[in-house]
Amino acid sequence: MRKLDAREYKLLLNPAKFGTLLTKAHANAFWDGEIAPILDRHWGGSLCVSDTFDKLLERILRFWDTRDCALTAAEFVLRSRVDASNGIADSSRQEIALKLRMADFFVVANTHLPGSDGATTKFEEDIAPLEVKPQGPASPVVFPGRHSTRSRYSLTTKLDRRWDQSNRTEARLGKLFPTLEGLLSRPLVGDEALVGGPVIHELAAKGTQVRIGKDIIGEFTLTCWYFETAPGPPSVAEVSFKYDTIAGEMPGKAARRALDLFNALQTGLGDYVNTDHSSKTAMALPKSCASLA
């Protein structure tokens, strides 16, 4: 059974708050105006290790599934991602990531999900606010009276490969991830083409850090997704912080501090917190699969 590599707390934000394309200046203004006051109010600023977003990653990504949503139905997510930091996305080779994500720790921890040569695999905990998923596209997210969390565990295998149209087939997917077929409800079918969700322009600011424990540093990321090419607010915005475990373990005081920080963000960010959606991935899947996520 795999040990947990890392934990990441994720909070969806109101995308209308972020105007047009995210810049480091915009990200740092958000930190100084919204996050830093929360840290000061609860911990006197003692948690902060770095208070500057000094990196801005720019990438193009897309999510994929079979025509009958066999991946989503089995709680898998397939994503392609390519660097676009120079303004041009080189699609000849992309990072291909296959993720099994569900609430059952032991099912995920005991799943064997290797990739072909050069693949890396990580086992992580994704932590989000406890909420009730909306029943329809116009239904708001419902939060409990007292802030809490829900966890899903993810096993993610990544590799770099060509991902042009000729490679985006069920047969090719089975070769890239040789145990996948046995984890689905049906065989992967020859040259059947995969179906893609919307093309997403991603901007992610990184660099701010907080001290979760004596030797445990959490790094914040502010992420914006743009589904349209025209200038305007992002379609999705999210703030998160992530830290590595210590050989799969986490001291109780550090875990409590991380939880307290996440609950403080949910309360302190006020109308920055998104109440329209419960999952950014569900918005990025092919339309026919989104309702299953």
Secondary structure, 3 states (H helix, E strand, C coil): CCCCCEEEEEEEECHHHHCCCCCHHHHHHHHHHHHHHHHHHHHCCCCEEECCCCEEEEEEEEEEECCCCHHHHCCEEEEEEEECCCCCCCCCCEEEEEEEEECCHHHHHCCCCCCCCCCEEEEEEEEEECCECCCCCCCCCECCCCCCEEEEEEEEEEEEECCCHHHCEHHHHHHHCCCCHHHCCCCCCCCCECEECCCEEEEEEEEEEEEEECCEEEEEEEEEEECCCCCCCCCEEEEEEEEECECCECCHHHHHHHHHHHHHHHHHCHHHECCCCCCHHHHHCCCCCHHHC
